[in-house]
Structure formats: structure tokens, C-alpha cells
Amino acid sequence: MTYATDRLHEEIAYIAYHFHWNLEDILDLEHRDRRRYTEQIAGFVARASAQG
């Protein structure tokens, strides 16, 4: 199974935007680690939004 290119680009942009990591570092992550970071960022964003 291959991972959708569009989804990969979304994850890269999301992590780069929020953590300011460079492309090479993000691409070096394993898929599950990249997904974990995107989920954690989403939690940060949700909590920040809830706090006002």
C-alpha cells in the first residue's frame, strides 16, 4: 500500500508550519511518527482554541 502524496504533503506542511522543522527532518520521520506529531499538534491547536 502506498501513502497518498497529497496526504504526505499536508502532514509535511502542518508539521513545518507549527514546529518550524525543515523538510529533510520531517521526511526522515517514520510514517507513524509523522502521524503522531500531526495528532499532537492538532491537540495543541484544539486546546489553544478552547482557551480563547
C-alpha positions as a printed NumPy array, in Angstrom:
array([[  0.   ,   0.   ,   0.   ],
       [  1.254,   3.481,  -0.788],
       [  0.572,   6.606,   1.161],
       [ -1.267,   9.312,  -0.76 ],
       [  1.06 ,  12.048,  -1.933],
       [ -1.469,  14.765,  -1.103],
       [ -1.785,  13.479,   2.473],
       [  2.001,  13.358,   2.846],
       [  2.274,  16.96 ,   1.681],
       [ -0.438,  18.005,   4.147],
       [  1.434,  16.358,   7.019],
       [  4.712,  17.989,   5.98 ],
       [  3.119,  21.444,   5.737],
       [  1.307,  21.011,   9.061],
       [  4.424,  19.966,  10.971],
       [  6.641,  22.558,   9.279],
       [  4.145,  25.339,   9.99 ],
       [  3.672,  24.524,  13.649],
       [  7.098,  23.189,  14.669],
       [  9.24 ,  25.101,  12.125],
       [ 11.126,  21.946,  11.19 ],
       [ 12.839,  21.688,   7.829],
       [ 11.735,  19.364,   5.048],
       [ 14.591,  16.904,   5.42 ],
       [ 13.919,  16.371,   9.12 ],
       [ 10.226,  15.8  ,   8.518],
       [ 10.84 ,  13.393,   5.651],
       [ 13.292,  11.451,   7.825],
       [ 10.46 ,  10.615,  10.229],
       [  8.786,   7.234,  10.025],
       [  5.179,   7.408,   8.849],
       [  3.763,   6.54 ,  12.288],
       [  5.921,   9.201,  13.947],
       [  4.824,  11.834,  11.444],
       [  1.181,  10.905,  12.081],
       [  1.768,  11.057,  15.836],
       [  3.197,  14.577,  15.535],
       [  0.272,  15.756,  13.417],
       [ -2.15 ,  14.356,  16.004],
       [ -0.265,  16.048,  18.835],
       [ -0.233,  19.371,  17.002],
       [ -3.976,  19.069,  16.413],
       [ -4.409,  18.579,  20.169],
       [ -2.323,  21.677,  20.893],
       [ -4.383,  23.713,  18.433],
       [ -7.681,  22.444,  19.847],
       [ -6.653,  23.253,  23.425],
       [ -5.46 ,  26.711,  22.437],
       [ -8.752,  27.381,  20.64 ],
       [-10.74 ,  26.193,  23.65 ],
       [ -8.802,  28.521,  25.94 ],
       [ -9.703,  31.5  ,  23.848]])
